[in-house]
Amino acid sequence: MSFTRQRSLQRRGIALVLANVNEQPLPLIKCSGFEAIIGDARLVRNLDEVAAATR
């Protein structure tokens, strides 16, 4: 997903939350700056944490 698309989602009030992210892509998400764009609170360990991340 591009940064532009994420910003488009934000403008429409749609929250992107990443849950159960595998170890391999996690460093790439952080190094690319995507974590900063979506917010570190939007990277959650499991689906139970999704509701809390969207508040």
Backbone bond lengths (Angstrom), bond angles and torsions (degrees), N, CA, C in turn:
res aa  C-N    CA-C-N  psi(-1)  N-CA   C-N-CA  omega(-1)  CA-C   N-CA-C  phi
1 M - - - 1.445 - - 1.522 107.86 -
2 S 1.292 116.43 134.06 1.455 120.16 -178.78 1.526 110.63 -81.40
3 F 1.327 114.50 160.20 1.456 119.88 177.49 1.520 110.28 -62.64
4 T 1.335 116.79 -36.46 1.461 121.51 179.54 1.520 110.69 -62.45
5 R 1.310 116.69 -42.28 1.462 120.19 179.53 1.528 110.89 -65.28
6 Q 1.319 116.97 -39.57 1.467 120.44 177.98 1.516 110.12 -61.99
7 R 1.305 117.76 -42.77 1.464 120.45 179.46 1.529 110.80 -65.34
8 S 1.324 116.69 -36.38 1.464 121.06 176.54 1.526 110.48 -62.16
9 L 1.327 116.66 -41.85 1.466 120.64 176.91 1.522 110.40 -61.89
10 Q 1.321 116.94 -43.44 1.465 121.07 -179.59 1.527 111.13 -60.98
11 R 1.309 116.95 -42.39 1.467 120.45 -179.66 1.528 111.48 -62.60
12 R 1.322 116.90 -30.24 1.466 121.09 179.71 1.534 112.37 -89.85
13 G 1.318 116.81 3.82 1.450 120.64 177.81 1.516 114.39 79.09
14 I 1.331 116.59 21.09 1.459 121.80 179.72 1.526 108.70 -100.34
15 A 1.324 115.72 125.86 1.464 120.82 -178.86 1.529 109.68 -95.30
16 L 1.303 116.19 129.67 1.459 121.72 174.20 1.522 107.59 -97.43
17 V 1.321 116.24 121.96 1.459 121.92 178.43 1.519 107.18 -124.63
18 L 1.321 116.83 130.35 1.463 121.76 177.87 1.523 108.57 -104.13
19 A 1.332 115.80 120.72 1.459 121.38 -178.75 1.525 109.70 -119.00
20 N 1.315 114.93 148.82 1.473 121.16 177.99 1.523 112.89 57.51
21 V 1.316 116.55 39.91 1.470 120.54 -179.22 1.526 108.74 -70.33
22 N 1.318 115.89 129.58 1.470 121.15 179.07 1.522 110.82 -67.05
23 E 1.311 115.69 159.93 1.471 120.96 -178.48 1.520 113.05 -61.98
24 Q 1.308 118.71 -34.66 1.461 121.62 -175.32 1.532 112.85 -65.34
25 P 1.337 121.11 -50.20 1.465 117.59 -177.61 1.526 114.37 -80.13
26 L 1.318 117.85 -13.97 1.463 120.27 -176.80 1.532 113.23 -58.41
27 P 1.344 119.77 -46.83 1.471 118.30 177.24 1.539 112.89 -61.59
28 L 1.312 117.09 -35.01 1.463 120.57 178.30 1.525 110.75 -66.59
29 I 1.321 116.66 -40.97 1.466 120.83 177.93 1.522 110.00 -60.65
30 K 1.322 116.75 -40.59 1.466 121.15 -179.56 1.527 112.10 -73.70
31 C 1.327 117.21 -46.43 1.469 120.97 -177.13 1.529 112.74 -67.82
32 S 1.316 116.80 -30.81 1.465 120.39 -177.86 1.523 112.26 -75.69
33 G 1.323 116.86 -13.78 1.453 120.28 -178.03 1.522 113.01 91.09
34 F 1.332 116.63 -0.90 1.457 120.00 -178.97 1.527 111.41 -66.61
35 E 1.315 116.98 -33.90 1.469 120.43 177.19 1.535 110.19 -60.25
36 A 1.315 116.37 -40.44 1.466 120.27 179.59 1.527 111.33 -66.19
37 I 1.317 116.51 -32.62 1.459 120.30 -179.51 1.523 111.44 -72.99
38 I 1.331 116.96 -46.08 1.467 118.50 -178.37 1.521 111.73 -84.49
39 G 1.320 117.16 -20.09 1.458 122.40 -178.95 1.513 110.77 95.28
40 D 1.313 116.39 134.96 1.467 119.76 -176.79 1.524 112.07 -64.11
41 A 1.333 117.92 -22.76 1.467 120.50 177.46 1.523 111.84 -71.50
42 R 1.342 116.85 -12.45 1.471 121.21 -179.96 1.526 112.19 -93.30
43 L 1.312 116.99 2.39 1.468 121.95 171.97 1.522 106.19 -104.68
44 V 1.313 116.78 104.45 1.455 120.23 -173.44 1.522 110.93 -116.20
45 R 1.329 114.91 157.51 1.465 120.48 -176.47 1.516 113.26 -73.20
46 N 1.340 116.95 -35.44 1.462 118.98 -175.51 1.528 110.19 -151.59
47 L 1.322 115.05 173.15 1.470 119.96 -176.52 1.524 112.53 -66.66
48 D 1.311 118.26 -25.32 1.456 120.73 177.85 1.523 111.91 -63.19
49 E 1.311 117.27 -25.22 1.470 121.42 -178.01 1.540 112.97 -89.23
50 V 1.310 117.18 -6.48 1.466 120.34 -177.09 1.525 111.32 -62.47
51 A 1.317 118.27 -46.82 1.467 120.81 -179.32 1.523 111.79 -57.59
52 A 1.301 116.90 -42.18 1.465 120.35 179.08 1.523 111.43 -66.30
53 A 1.313 117.74 -33.39 1.465 121.80 -177.86 1.516 112.62 -72.58
54 T 1.320 117.56 -21.17 1.461 119.95 -177.50 1.519 113.65 -97.31
55 R 1.302 116.81 3.64 1.486 119.86 178.34 1.493 111.74 -84.95
